[in-house]
Amino acid sequence: MKRQPRVNQERLNRIQLIGRVQLAYENLKDTMQRYHDDSPRARAAVASAKRRLGLLNRALAMLALEFSEQQPA
């Protein structure tokens, strides 16, 4: 019975990560729509949003791989 809170916390962490990925995607989409010019500020904002989305996507992929390896075949 001690594992139940840990399992619930892990599930909550996965759900939160998925939410952060979705938010990062929306942020990138909004940033690209907001900045139509090719100014240094626009490039920096888009690059930052892309970096964040990329990092979160990698974290989600690693989590999915870890989870799939734990599941019995």
URKA-V955556 format. One record per pair of residues at least 24 apart in sequence whose C-alpha atoms are under 7 Angstrom apart, sorted by sequence separation. I is the first residue (numbers start at 1). J is the second residue. If there is no record, write none. Layout:
i = [I,I]
j = [J,J]
This chain:
i = [24,24,25,24,21,21,21,17]
j = [49,52,53,53,53,56,57,60]
